[in-house]
Amino acid sequence: MRLVCETPARLNHADTILYEIYMLRFAAQRLLEHHQQANWRDQKDAWVYLEAFLAHYWNLIEFLGKPKTRSDTLTVASIWKLLNLAEPIQTRQIQKDGEELHAKYEEVDDCISRYVSHPTIKRIDPRSWRIDVMSEEIEPLLTQVEAALQSHAANDLLQPVQAIPLGPLDSSTTVSTRAVESKPIDPPKQFE
């Protein structure tokens, strides 16, 4: 059986970032649904959605606040010129806030990329991901970027995915993946 998948035609850079935003939200919503229904058709479905959430989160914190990037990388500072748009006045603040998220989740020993980009020795270390906290932290930035880009998207196939409040939701990337309700306790040391 032959299987061929294609990306939609007529994409531009606005579509690329909107896709990342919508897929992040979609993955978070699926993880929340699992938490509420407490079942998956297959446990590996939970891993797929967790990995999708982490990969899109990583892409977005790189877009929002990676301090140094290659010349071909989209960033919150570069996208406006590429789209021939005036840079929104809030861009500098979004980038500053994005840099803080990037430092928190990517410039640490157990960063996202060590769990999702390629096989690393970190993969066997226990690691829980506070999907609710991560979403709450990034969503204000995404909402601003989304508002600035939506009317400039070239492809109407990308239907917006609205952010929803998640409540306490924690998933793990070790042995098995499960979404569990987190009890309100002090944050782990790596997030202080």
Protein Blocks (a to p, Z undefined) as FASTA:
>chain_A
ZZdddddehiafklmmmmmmmmmmmmmmmmmmmmmnopafblklmmmmmmmmmmmmmmmm
mmmmpfbacfkbccfklmmmmnopacdfklmmmmmmmmmmmmmmmmcfklfklmmmpccf
klmpccdddfklmmmmmmmmmmmmmmmmmmmcfbfklccdddddebjadddfehiacddd
dddddddfklZZ
